Amino acid sequence: MRLNRHLGLSRWLLFRRSVADGKVAFYIAHARRNAALESLVRAAGSRWAVEEDFASAKGEVGLADYEVRTWTAWHRHMTLCLVAHVFLAAARAMANLPPQEGMPSKALGLPRLRNPMRAFLAWRGLH
């Protein structure tokens, strides 16, 4: 049900009934005027996956552990945490893949790095 229109966007009211217990929940969504019901339902259904991802990021990489005073610092902290969370999720997915021929088990495919101290000394011409 479309509630109102403003600047090319509409406010929609979506109702969802639980299959398990019949309880009704509702969502207020902002979308374009000609948005299809299927796309609104898909967006509302993806809410749970997003909430689970944020809860995971709060626990694993400290998404909620910021003490900043400026928007720039907050933005940098959030960006770093979310990039770290994506890296960990990708590493977890790669580690759970079945082993392939010719690759060691649990290989992440990351490049092999030289000893950083040796690289620094070589750069300085000391080694």
N, C-alpha and C positions, 0 to 999 in steps of 0.2 A: 504494500500500500504506500503510495507516494504521499508524503505529508505536505511539502511545499517546495518551491523552486527559488533559486537565487543564483544569479550570475552563471547560468549554464549548468549548475549542479542542482540536484534534488536531494532532499532528505527522505529516506525510506524507512519504514518500520517493518521489520521481518519478525515473524513468529515461528518458533520451532517447537514441535511436540516430541518428547522423548518416547522412543519405542518401548523402552523397558518399563517405565512407570507412568507414562502419559502426562508428565508435568510439562507445562508450557513455559518457554523462555522467550525473551524478545531481544532484538538488537535494533539500534538506530544506526543506519548506515548513510554515508554521504557518497553519492555517485553521480555520474552524468545522467541527464534526463532520460535518455533512451537506453539505459542499462538493462540488460536482460536479467530476468529472475535467476537463471542458472548461474550467471557470474556473481550475483550478489550472494547466493547460497554458498557457492564455492569459497568466496572470500570469508564469509562468516564461519564456515567449517574449518578453514585453515587457522583460525584463531588459536585453537588448542595446541597445534604444533608450534606456533610462535611462542606461546606462553611456556611450553616445555623447554624450548631452546633458551629463552631468557632465564628460566630457573636454573638450567644446567650451567649457563654462563656465569650466573651469580655464584654458584658453588665451586666451579672449577677454575675460573680465571679472575675472580674478584670484581665482577661487573658492578656490584653494589658497594664496593669498598673504596669510594672516592671521597676525598675531603678537599674540594677545590673551591675557589672563590670567583673564578672567571669562566665565561662560556668557553673560551678557547681551551683552557685546561681541561674542562669537563669533556669537550669534544675529543681532545687527544686521548684522554683516558678511555672513553667509550670505544673509540676506533681501535686502539691497541688491544683492548680486551676482546672485542669482537673478532679481530683478525687472529688473535691467539686461539680463540674458541673454534674458528673455522679450521685452523691448522690442526688442532687436536682432533677434531671430528674427522678430518681427512686422514690423519695418521691412524686413528682407530679403525676407520673403514678399510684402509690398506692392510693393516695388521690382521684383520679378520678375514681377508681373502684367502682362498685355498692356495697352497704353494704351487708355483709354476715351474716347469722344467727349466733348468739352467739358472734359476735364481735361488739364492739362499732363502730359507723360510723366514717370514716376518720382515722381509726387506722393504724399506719405505721408498727405495729408489732415489734417495737423496744423494747429492754429489759428495764424494769423499773429500774432506777438508784436510789441508796440511796442518801440522802443528802450528798454532797461531804465534807462539813465541818464536819459533824458528823462522816463520815468514816475516815477522817484524825485524828480527836480527838481520835477515838477508836484505830486507828493504833498506835498513840503515847501513849496510855494508860491513856488519860486524861478524858475520858468520859465513 
